[in-house]
């Protein structure tokens, strides 16, 4: 991923609270206040839709954190922090893309 919010297709397998493993695809990323956030969509939904249709799906926002030398994804527990990042991704995904230019 780079500073221009582009990304290579990256898949993460996350485990929910019931122990079910679900594959997620990175659909966006953003750095804010020194923290790095990713927006993820279940891989099966990401395969069906283009980025212009992402507003119709619920996506997951997680934050990259360090666990020793390893990077991990963690939930954003602070409501204000989450709202700020969610607003950014909502704006990003709701932009109309002009494919003619």
Secondary structure, 3 states (H helix, E strand, C coil): CCCCCCCCCCEEEEECCCCCEEEEEEEEEEEECCEEEEEEEEHHHHHHCCHHHHHHCCCEEEEEEEECCEEEEEECCCHHHHHHHHHHHHHHHHCCCCCCC
